[in-house]
Amino acid sequence: MMNVTLSSSLTINSETFIRPYGRFTIYYYEAFEMTVPADGDYIIIMSNSSIVTCGLLYTENFYSNSPTVNLVTIKCGVGGNSQYQFSYYIKSDIRYILVITTRNAQITGNYTLLVSGFNRVNLRQINSSSIVSTTTTTS
């Protein structure tokens, strides 16, 4: 298995939007383009978070002013260290956007994301409000 770990934080300088299925107020977010070299099941794990996060997966494009367009799935943590996971069959010929935000509005803090699969996942931040650290491991 190939693992990509990404550590970042949502701050008051992060991009904002109104999250689908959230309250009608502002949520901070970071967006990442996710590409893979081969089709397959990939697991997205949120852990070691100081905030309760949500992961939103989109195909092709993410429009912060129309956040339900192209939305494939959304998964939110429920508390504690906000650890949760979801899996999705990712196709190599489709562009995916992974948006990290929070369960509650206007929350800032650190988070760690792990994406695991049989092939390397490439994550590229598409909004540049913070510094992101990534590492790749094989197991």
C-alpha positions in Angstrom: 0.0 0.0 0.0 1.1 3.5 -0.8 0.4 6.1 1.9 0.4 9.9 1.5 0.2 11.9 4.7 -0.7 15.6 4.5 -0.5 18.0 7.5 -2.0 21.4 7.4 -4.2 23.9 9.2 -7.3 25.9 8.6 -6.8 29.6 9.7 -8.7 32.8 9.6 -6.8 33.4 6.3 -8.1 30.2 4.7 -10.6 30.4 1.8 -14.3 30.4 2.9 -17.5 28.9 1.6 -21.0 27.8 2.8 -20.6 24.1 3.3 -23.3 21.7 1.9 -25.5 20.3 4.6 -24.1 22.8 7.1 -25.5 25.9 8.7 -25.9 28.8 6.4 -22.7 30.5 7.5 -19.0 30.7 6.7 -16.7 27.6 6.8 -12.9 27.7 6.3 -11.6 25.2 3.8 -8.6 23.9 1.8 -8.9 22.2 -1.5 -6.6 19.6 -3.1 -6.6 18.1 -6.6 -6.2 14.4 -6.2 -4.9 12.3 -9.1 -3.9 8.6 -9.3 -2.0 6.7 -12.0 -4.4 3.7 -12.0 -8.0 3.1 -11.1 -8.7 1.6 -7.7 -10.1 1.8 -4.2 -8.5 4.5 -2.1 -9.0 5.2 1.6 -9.1 8.7 2.9 -8.4 8.9 6.7 -8.6 12.0 8.9 -6.8 11.8 12.2 -4.7 13.6 14.7 -6.9 16.7 14.3 -7.3 19.5 16.8 -10.7 20.2 15.1 -13.7 18.2 14.0 -13.2 18.0 10.2 -15.3 17.1 7.1 -13.9 15.7 3.9 -15.8 16.5 0.7 -15.0 14.7 -2.6 -15.8 16.3 -5.9 -15.3 15.3 -9.5 -13.8 17.6 -12.2 -14.2 20.9 -10.5 -15.0 22.5 -7.1 -17.0 25.7 -7.1 -17.0 27.4 -3.7 -20.0 29.5 -4.7 -22.0 26.4 -5.8 -20.6 23.7 -3.4 -23.2 21.0 -4.2 -22.2 20.9 -7.9 -20.0 17.9 -8.7 -20.2 16.7 -5.0 -19.7 13.0 -4.8 -19.6 12.3 -1.1 -19.2 14.1 2.3 -17.9 12.6 5.5 -17.6 14.4 8.9 -16.0 13.4 12.1 -18.2 13.4 15.3 -15.8 14.5 18.0 -12.7 13.6 19.9 -9.7 13.7 17.7 -12.1 13.7 14.7 -10.8 10.4 13.4 -12.8 8.9 10.5 -12.3 7.3 7.2 -14.1 6.7 3.9 -13.2 4.8 0.8 -13.9 5.6 -2.8 -13.2 4.0 -6.2 -11.0 6.6 -7.9 -10.5 6.6 -11.7 -7.3 7.7 -13.3 -9.0 9.6 -16.1 -11.2 11.8 -13.8 -10.0 14.8 -11.9 -11.0 14.7 -8.2 -11.0 17.6 -5.7 -10.8 16.8 -2.0 -12.0 19.7 0.2 -11.2 19.7 3.9 -13.3 21.9 6.1 -14.9 21.6 9.6 -18.1 20.2 11.0 -18.9 23.6 12.7 -18.7 27.0 11.2 -15.7 29.4 11.6 -13.4 26.9 13.3 -9.6 26.9 12.9 -7.0 24.4 13.7 -4.6 21.7 12.6 -5.4 18.5 10.8 -3.7 15.4 9.3 -4.9 13.6 6.3 -3.8 10.1 5.1 -4.7 8.8 1.7 -3.9 5.1 1.1 -4.1 2.9 -2.0 -2.3 0.4 -4.1 -0.9 3.3 -6.2 0.6 6.6 -5.3 -1.9 9.4 -4.8 -0.8 12.9 -5.9 -2.3 15.8 -3.9 -1.8 19.3 -5.1 -3.2 22.2 -3.2 -5.4 24.4 -5.4 -6.0 27.2 -3.0 -2.8 28.6 -1.5 -3.7 30.0 1.9 -1.3 27.9 4.0 1.8 25.8 3.9 1.2 22.1 3.5 3.5 19.3 4.5 3.3 15.9 2.7 5.1 12.6 3.1 4.8 9.3 1.1 5.4 5.8 2.6 4.9 2.3 1.5 3.6 -0.6 3.6 
